[in-house]
């Protein structure tokens, strides 16, 4: 009851007070969700792989196999029977929810993502926790907004703020969280949400400071003096790490498409196949090197290598092993993100090339640390195409200001290679593979460009059509669908549009409903050309036909038009 009264009281506050309090609340709640996810995944991993790594090799092999297969099967079963949309990273799904569902995220995939993410990442799958954290935090904030009375169609603000707070808490990187949400989720560094994103990110950081502490994600030795040799090697490291990112993107998308088309293997078994491949690779690497970096996030080995150093041959082996394991886990429908694996692959790439160069050049350990940081930023940046985020994230994770010039060089090189190697970033490629249209995810940022879009961009291409004028068919349609208008096609020919109210009236009076003439446009017409057609339409619906008028492609309602207009104003 106290919570209900609190939510009701918030609705009575003036708008200027609400605009300050709500980002604070979203930041705290999302930060708590992110820290809970972080602590849970760390707890599971520490009590399995870290503990097992201190035992004999046979014990490690047996128990690690049991852990990764059992957790992967549990993840597959939960995803299959509860929420398949909770698989993968979570960032593309949140991006689609932000733009296509106006920020609304239902509760079920949120808690399924939380549990399966903990089991998957803590159980050894070679995936990251940051993508799921962004999804969970953004989803929690979206639902908290609903508790405060925000309607489903107005939750973009809350979702963006929650995502920023979650990422700030996950990495302890508030600045990178701000730029990531603006660059990747919203796609506009000048968004009107900027103030709220900054505020929620700050409070997300306060949460992690209060519970865990202010320490960075990686505690590095001080890097004070750099040799000039390192700046000669930086472009090479950035190029190599970026290509590792491109290889990961291409191979993951290829494997994922093949797995999705394979209906012979039950969905619930697929994550376990990725887990088995990861175990085979990780067990071989552990047997040969004593390193567990192939499993889970890989941060233990990466932190150790940055502080103590690592032989370049081992670093090279970990690059290949982690790359293959992450491709397998993500491609086989695993639950987890790509932040941590990309940072690990990039970091080890820097240590590999730095160590190899040290055979001929005077490369110090501090130089290798710089090169590892450049690799981390470059591999991650090549995947997400968010240059400011990739630079700030590694800087904030290390708290080493002396790295910034090298990181800037690395960002330039990696972004160049990323654009040569792939048309879209990893997240947009996933959305395309899942059947989304990017123009609906990334609409134009100005009204003039929007009005010049073709009508097919915002058209509903899967409309509910009345093709049977019987009483039973009409009753079924009304019971099953909430829409106010329906196109009518008899024997495959468009005959007009019938309204819900007309159908209800006709059913009461035991007569045939009156079918209104259909207002038609062609799919190649521009949006500014159909404004007058909505004025002509008595039903608020325009039917979209192909160019010769022979085939119905979809329809546009006033609701579709207004929602699409609202997208460019956010």
C-alpha positions in Angstrom: 0.0 0.0 0.0 2.9 2.4 0.8 4.4 1.8 -2.6 1.0 2.5 -4.3 0.5 5.7 -2.4 4.1 6.7 -3.3 3.5 6.1 -7.0 0.2 8.0 -6.9 1.8 10.9 -5.0 4.5 11.3 -7.7 1.8 12.0 -10.3 0.7 15.0 -8.3 4.1 16.7 -8.3 4.7 19.6 -10.8 6.4 18.7 -14.0 9.7 20.4 -13.1 10.0 18.4 -9.9 9.1 15.2 -11.7 11.6 15.8 -14.4 14.3 15.8 -11.7 13.0 13.0 -9.4 12.2 10.5 -12.1 15.7 10.2 -13.6 17.0 9.8 -10.1 14.6 7.0 -9.4 15.2 5.3 -12.7 19.0 5.6 -12.1 18.8 4.1 -8.6 16.4 1.2 -9.6 18.3 0.4 -12.8 21.6 0.6 -10.9 20.4 -1.8 -8.3 19.3 -4.2 -11.0 22.7 -3.9 -12.7 24.7 -4.4 -9.5 22.5 -7.4 -8.6 23.2 -9.0 -11.9 27.0 -8.3 -11.6 27.2 -9.8 -8.1 25.2 -12.8 -9.1 27.3 -13.7 -12.1 30.5 -13.1 -10.2 29.3 -15.3 -7.4 28.5 -18.2 -9.7 31.7 -17.9 -11.6 33.9 -17.6 -8.5 32.4 -20.7 -6.9 32.7 -22.7 -10.1 35.5 -22.0 -12.5 37.8 -19.9 -10.2 37.5 -22.5 -7.4 37.9 -25.4 -9.9 41.0 -23.8 -11.4 42.8 -24.4 -8.1 42.1 -28.2 -8.2 43.7 -30.9 -10.2 43.3 -31.0 -14.0 41.0 -34.1 -14.0 38.8 -32.5 -11.4 38.6 -29.3 -13.4 37.8 -31.1 -16.6 35.0 -33.2 -15.1 33.3 -30.5 -13.0 33.7 -27.7 -15.6 32.0 -30.0 -18.1 29.1 -30.7 -15.7 28.7 -27.0 -14.8 28.6 -25.6 -18.4 26.4 -28.3 -19.8 23.9 -28.2 -16.9 23.7 -24.4 -16.9 23.4 -24.3 -20.7 20.6 -26.8 -20.7 18.8 -24.8 -18.0 19.2 -21.7 -20.1 17.9 -23.4 -23.2 14.8 -24.8 -21.4 14.0 -21.4 -19.8 14.4 -19.6 -23.1 12.4 -22.2 -25.0 9.4 -22.4 -22.7 9.3 -18.9 -21.1 10.8 -16.2 -23.5 12.8 -16.9 -26.6 13.3 -13.1 -27.0 15.5 -13.1 -23.9 18.4 -14.8 -25.7 21.4 -13.0 -27.2 22.8 -9.7 -26.0 19.8 -7.7 -25.2 21.0 -4.4 -26.8 19.4 -5.0 -30.2 16.1 -6.1 -28.5 16.1 -3.0 -26.3 16.8 -0.9 -29.4 13.9 -2.4 -31.2 11.6 -1.9 -28.1 12.8 1.7 -27.8 11.9 2.6 -31.4 9.1 0.2 -32.5 7.4 -0.3 -29.1 8.0 3.3 -27.9 10.1 2.1 -25.0 7.8 -0.5 -23.6 9.4 -3.8 -22.4 7.3 -6.5 -20.7 8.3 -8.0 -17.4 8.7 -11.6 -18.5 11.8 -11.3 -20.8 13.4 -9.0 -18.2 13.4 -11.6 -15.4 14.1 -14.5 -17.8 17.1 -12.5 -19.2 18.3 -11.9 -15.6 18.2 -15.6 -14.6 19.5 -17.0 -17.8 22.2 -14.4 -18.0 23.5 -15.4 -14.6 23.4 -19.1 -15.4 24.9 -18.7 -18.8 27.8 -16.2 -18.0 28.4 -17.5 -14.5 28.2 -21.1 -15.8 31.1 -20.5 -18.2 29.6 -19.5 -21.5 32.0 -17.2 -23.4 29.7 -14.1 -23.4 29.4 -10.8 -21.6 27.2 -9.4 -18.9 27.0 -5.8 -20.1 24.4 -6.3 -22.9 22.0 -8.2 -20.6 22.5 -5.6 -18.0 21.5 -2.8 -20.4 18.4 -4.7 -21.3 17.4 -5.6 -17.8 18.1 -2.1 -16.5 16.3 -0.4 -19.4 13.3 -2.8 -19.0 13.1 -2.3 -15.2 13.0 1.5 -15.7 10.4 1.1 -18.4 8.1 -0.8 -16.0 8.8 1.6 -13.1 7.7 4.4 -15.4 4.4 2.4 -15.9 3.9 2.3 -12.1 4.1 6.1 -12.1 1.4 6.2 -14.6 3.4 6.7 -17.8 1.5 5.0 -20.7 3.1 2.3 -22.8 3.5 4.6 -25.8 5.6 7.2 -23.8 8.3 5.1 -22.1 11.3 5.9 -24.3 12.6 8.4 -21.8 12.6 5.9 -19.0 14.1 3.1 -21.1 17.0 5.2 -22.2 17.7 6.5 -18.7 17.6 3.0 -17.3 19.9 1.7 -19.9 22.4 4.4 -19.2 22.3 3.8 -15.4 22.7 0.1 -15.9 25.7 0.4 -18.1 27.3 2.9 -15.8 26.9 0.5 -12.9 28.0 -2.6 -14.9 31.3 -1.1 -15.9 31.7 1.7 -13.4 31.8 4.0 -16.4 29.2 6.9 -16.3 30.6 8.9 -19.2 30.8 5.9 -21.5 27.3 5.0 -20.5 26.0 8.4 -21.5 27.7 8.3 -24.9 26.7 4.7 -25.6 23.0 5.4 -25.0 23.2 8.6 -27.2 25.3 7.0 -29.9 23.8 3.5 -30.1 20.3 3.4 -28.6 19.0 6.9 -29.4 21.3 7.7 -32.3 21.5 11.4 -31.6 24.2 13.1 -29.4 21.9 16.2 -29.3 18.9 14.3 -27.9 16.5 16.2 -25.6 17.0 13.2 -23.2 20.6 14.2 -22.6 20.0 15.9 -19.2 18.1 12.9 -17.9 20.6 10.4 -19.3 23.4 12.2 -17.5 21.5 12.4 -14.2 20.4 8.7 -14.2 24.0 7.6 -15.2 25.4 9.6 -12.2 23.0 7.9 -9.8 23.6 4.5 -11.4 27.3 5.1 -10.6 26.4 6.1 -7.0 24.7 2.8 -6.5 27.8 0.8 -7.6 30.0 3.1 -5.5 27.9 2.5 -2.4 27.7 -1.3 -2.8 31.0 -2.3 -4.5 33.2 0.7 -4.3 34.9 3.2 -6.7 37.6 1.0 -8.0 37.8 0.7 -11.8 37.0 -2.5 -13.7 40.7 -3.2 -14.2 43.3 -2.2 -11.6 46.4 -1.4 -13.7 49.9 -0.4 -12.6 50.7 3.2 -13.1 51.7 4.1 -16.7 53.8 7.2 -16.5 56.5 7.0 -19.1 55.9 5.7 -22.6 58.5 4.9 -25.2 58.0 6.3 -28.7 58.0 2.8 -30.1 54.6 2.2 -28.7 53.0 4.9 -31.1 54.5 3.0 -34.0 52.8 -0.2 -32.9 49.5 1.3 -32.0 48.0 1.4 -35.5 49.0 -2.2 -36.1 47.4 -3.3 -32.8 44.2 -1.3 -33.6 44.0 -2.8 -37.1 44.5 -6.4 -35.9 42.0 -6.0 -33.0 39.5 -4.4 -35.4 39.8 -7.2 -37.8 39.2 -9.7 -35.0 36.0 -7.8 -34.3 35.0 -8.0 -38.0 35.8 -11.7 -38.1 33.7 -12.2 -35.0 30.8 -10.3 -36.5 30.8 -12.1 -39.9 31.3 -15.6 -38.4 28.7 -15.1 -35.7 26.1 -13.8 -38.1 26.8 -16.7 -40.5 26.6 -19.4 -37.7 23.5 -17.7 -36.2 21.6 -17.8 -39.5 22.5 -21.5 -40.1 21.3 -22.4 -36.6 18.1 -20.5 -36.9 17.3 -22.3 -40.1 18.0 -25.7 -38.6 14.7 -26.9 -37.2 15.9 -30.5 -36.7 17.7 -29.6 -33.4 15.3 -28.5 -30.6 15.8 -24.9 -29.5 16.4 -25.9 -25.9 19.4 -28.0 -26.8 21.1 -25.3 -28.9 22.7 -23.3 -26.1 24.2 -26.5 -24.7 25.9 -27.1 -28.1 27.6 -23.7 -27.8 28.5 -24.6 -24.2 30.0 -27.9 -25.3 32.2 -26.2 -28.0 33.3 -23.7 -25.4 34.2 -26.4 -22.9 36.3 -28.3 -25.5 38.2 -25.1 -26.4 38.5 -23.8 -22.8 39.5 -27.2 -21.4 42.3 -27.5 -24.0 43.5 -24.0 -23.3 43.4 -24.6 -19.5 45.3 -27.9 -19.9 48.0 -26.2 -21.9 48.3 -22.8 -20.1 46.4 -23.0 -16.8 44.3 -20.0 -18.0 40.4 -20.0 -17.7 39.9 -16.9 -19.8 37.9 -18.8 -22.5 35.2 -19.3 -19.9 32.8 -16.5 -18.8 33.9 -12.9 -19.0 37.7 -13.6 -19.0 38.4 -10.6 -16.8 40.5 -12.7 -14.3 43.1 -13.5 -16.9 43.0 -10.1 -18.6 43.5 -8.3 -15.3 46.3 -10.6 -14.4 48.0 -10.1 -17.8 47.8 -6.3 -17.5 49.3 -6.3 -14.0 51.9 -9.1 -14.2 52.4 -9.6 -18.0 51.8 -12.6 -20.2 53.9 -14.5 -22.7 52.8 -13.4 -26.2 52.2 -17.0 -27.4 49.7 -17.6 -24.6 48.0 -14.3 -25.4 47.7 -15.4 -29.1 46.2 -18.7 -28.0 43.7 -16.9 -25.8 42.7 -14.6 -28.7 41.9 -17.6 -31.0 40.2 -19.6 -28.2 38.0 -16.8 -27.0 37.1 -15.7 -30.5 36.0 -19.3 -31.5 34.2 -19.9 -28.2 32.2 -16.6 -28.3 31.2 -17.2 -31.9 29.9 -20.7 -30.8 28.0 -19.4 -27.8 26.3 -16.5 -29.5 25.7 -18.4 -32.7 24.0 -21.3 -30.8 21.4 -19.0 -29.2 23.3 -18.4 -26.0 22.2 -15.6 -23.5 24.9 -13.0 -23.1 26.5 -10.0 -24.7 29.6 -9.1 -26.7 31.2 -6.3 -24.6 33.4 -8.5 -22.4 34.5 -10.9 -25.1 35.4 -8.1 -27.4 37.4 -6.3 -24.7 39.2 -9.6 -23.8 40.0 -10.4 -27.5 41.2 -6.9 -28.1 43.2 -6.8 -24.9 44.9 -10.1 -25.7 45.5 -8.9 -29.2 47.5 -5.9 -27.9 49.5 -8.1 -25.5 50.2 -10.6 -28.4 51.5 -8.0 -30.8 53.2 -6.0 -28.1 55.0 -9.1 -26.9 55.9 -10.2 -30.4 57.3 -6.8 -31.2 59.3 -6.9 -28.0 61.4 -9.6 -29.6 62.9 -6.9 -31.9 62.1 -3.6 -30.2 62.6 -2.2 -26.7 58.9 -2.6 -25.6 58.3 -2.3 -21.9 55.5 -3.7 -19.8 53.9 -0.3 -19.6 53.9 -0.2 -23.4 52.2 -3.6 -23.5 49.5 -2.3 -21.1 48.9 0.7 -23.5 48.7 -1.6 -26.5 46.3 -3.9 -24.6 44.0 -0.9 -23.9 44.2 0.1 -27.5 43.2 -3.4 -28.6 40.3 -3.4 -26.2 39.0 -0.1 -27.5 39.6 -1.1 -31.1 37.9 -4.5 -31.1 34.9 -3.2 -29.2 34.7 -0.1 -31.4 34.8 -2.1 -34.6 31.8 -4.1 -33.4 29.5 -1.3 -32.1 30.7 1.6 -34.3 30.4 4.0 -31.3 33.8 5.8 -31.3 33.3 8.1 -28.3 32.0 5.2 -26.2 34.9 2.9 -27.1 37.4 5.5 -26.2 35.8 6.7 -23.0 34.9 3.2 -21.8 38.5 1.9 -21.8 39.7 5.1 -20.3 37.2 5.0 -17.4 37.7 1.3 -16.9 41.5 1.8 -16.4 41.6 5.4 -14.9 44.8 6.0 -16.9 44.9 9.4 -18.5 48.2 8.8 -20.3 46.5 6.2 -22.5 44.2 8.8 -24.2 46.4 9.8 -27.2 47.0 6.1 -28.1 43.3 5.3 -27.7 42.4 8.2 -30.0 44.8 6.8 -32.7 43.3 3.4 -32.2 39.7 4.7 -32.6 40.5 6.3 -35.9 42.1 3.1 -37.3 39.5 0.8 -36.0 36.6 2.9 -37.3 38.2 3.0 -40.7 38.6 -0.8 -40.8 35.1 -1.4 -39.4 33.5 0.5 -42.2 35.6 -1.3 -44.8 34.9 -4.7 -43.3 31.1 -4.5 -42.8 28.2 -2.4 -43.9 26.5 -2.2 -40.5 27.6 -2.6 -36.9 27.0 -5.9 -35.0 23.7 -4.8 -33.4 22.1 -3.5 -36.6 23.2 -6.6 -38.5 21.4 -8.7 -35.8 18.3 -6.6 -36.3 18.4 -7.1 -40.0 18.9 -10.8 -39.6 15.8 -10.9 -37.4 13.7 -9.2 -40.0 13.6 -5.6 -38.7 13.8 -2.6 -41.1 16.6 -0.3 -40.0 14.7 2.8 -41.2 12.2 2.0 -38.4 14.9 1.6 -35.9 17.0 4.6 -37.0 14.5 7.1 -38.5 15.7 10.4 -40.0 16.5 13.1 -37.5 14.8 16.0 -39.3 11.2 16.5 -40.4 12.0 17.4 -44.0 13.9 14.1 -44.6 11.2 12.2 -42.8 8.5 13.6 -45.2 10.5 12.4 -48.1 10.5 8.8 -47.0 8.5 6.3 -49.1 5.2 5.3 -47.5 6.2 1.6 -47.4 8.7 2.5 -44.7 6.0 3.1 -42.1 3.3 0.9 -43.6 1.9 -2.1 -41.7 2.8 -4.9 -44.0 0.9 -7.6 -42.1 -2.6 -6.1 -41.8 -5.7 -8.0 -40.6 -7.9 -8.4 -43.6 -11.6 -9.4 -43.8 -12.0 -12.0 -46.5 -15.3 -13.5 -45.4 -18.5 -11.5 -44.9 -20.3 -14.1 -42.8 -21.5 -13.3 -39.3 -19.2 -15.9 -37.7 -16.2 -14.4 -39.4 -17.0 -10.9 -38.3 -17.5 -12.0 -34.7 -14.2 -13.9 -34.7 -12.4 -10.9 -36.1 -13.9 -8.5 -33.5 -13.0 -10.9 -30.6 -9.5 -11.6 -31.8 -8.3 -8.1 -32.9 -8.8 -4.6 -31.2 -8.4 -2.6 -34.4 -11.0 0.0 -35.5 -10.8 -0.5 -39.3 -10.2 -3.6 -41.5 -9.5 -3.8 -45.3 -12.0 -6.0 -47.1 -10.7 -8.4 -49.8 -13.2 -10.7 -51.4 -11.8 -13.4 -53.7 -8.4 -11.7 -53.5 -9.8 -8.3 -54.7 -9.7 -5.2 -52.5 -13.3 -4.0 -52.2 -13.0 -1.3 -49.5 -12.7 -0.7 -45.8 -15.1 -1.6 -43.0 -15.0 0.0 -39.5 -15.4 -1.8 -36.2 -18.4 0.3 -35.3 -20.2 -0.5 -38.6 -19.6 -4.3 -38.0 -21.0 -4.1 -34.5 -24.0 -2.2 -35.7 -24.6 -4.6 -38.6 -24.4 -7.6 -36.3 -27.0 -6.1 -33.9 -29.3 -5.3 -36.8 -28.8 -8.6 -38.6 -27.6 -7.0 -41.8 -24.5 -6.8 -44.0 -22.1 -4.0 -42.9 -21.5 -1.1 -45.3 -18.1 -1.2 -46.8 -16.5 2.3 -47.3 -14.5 3.0 -50.5 -10.8 2.5 -49.9 -8.4 5.4 -50.3 -5.3 4.1 -52.0 -1.7 5.2 -52.4 1.3 3.5 -54.1 4.3 2.1 -52.2 6.7 4.4 -53.9 4.9 7.6 -53.0 6.4 10.0 -50.5 4.9 10.6 -47.1 4.2 14.2 -47.8 2.0 13.2 -50.8 -0.5 11.2 -48.7 -1.5 13.9 -46.2 -4.5 14.9 -48.3 -5.5 11.3 -48.7 -6.0 11.0 -45.0 -8.3 14.1 -45.2 -10.3 12.2 -47.9 -10.5 9.0 -45.9 -13.5 8.6 -43.6 -11.9 5.7 -41.8 -8.5 7.2 -41.1 -6.8 4.5 -43.1 -5.0 4.5 -46.4 -4.3 1.3 -48.3 -0.8 0.8 -49.8 -0.7 -0.9 -53.2 2.1 -1.8 -55.5 3.0 0.4 -58.4 0.6 -1.1 -60.9 -2.2 -1.3 -58.3 -2.6 -5.1 -58.5 -1.4 -6.1 -55.1 -2.1 -4.8 -51.6 1.2 -4.3 -49.8 -0.1 -3.0 -46.5 -1.9 -0.1 -44.9 -1.2 3.1 -43.0 -3.4 4.6 -40.2 -3.3 8.0 -38.6 -1.8 6.2 -35.6 1.1 4.9 -37.7 1.7 8.3 -39.1 1.7 10.1 -35.7 3.9 7.4 -34.1 6.4 7.7 -36.9 6.4 11.5 -36.5 6.9 11.2 -32.8 10.0 9.1 -33.4 12.0 12.0 -35.0 11.1 14.3 -32.1 12.7 12.1 -29.4 
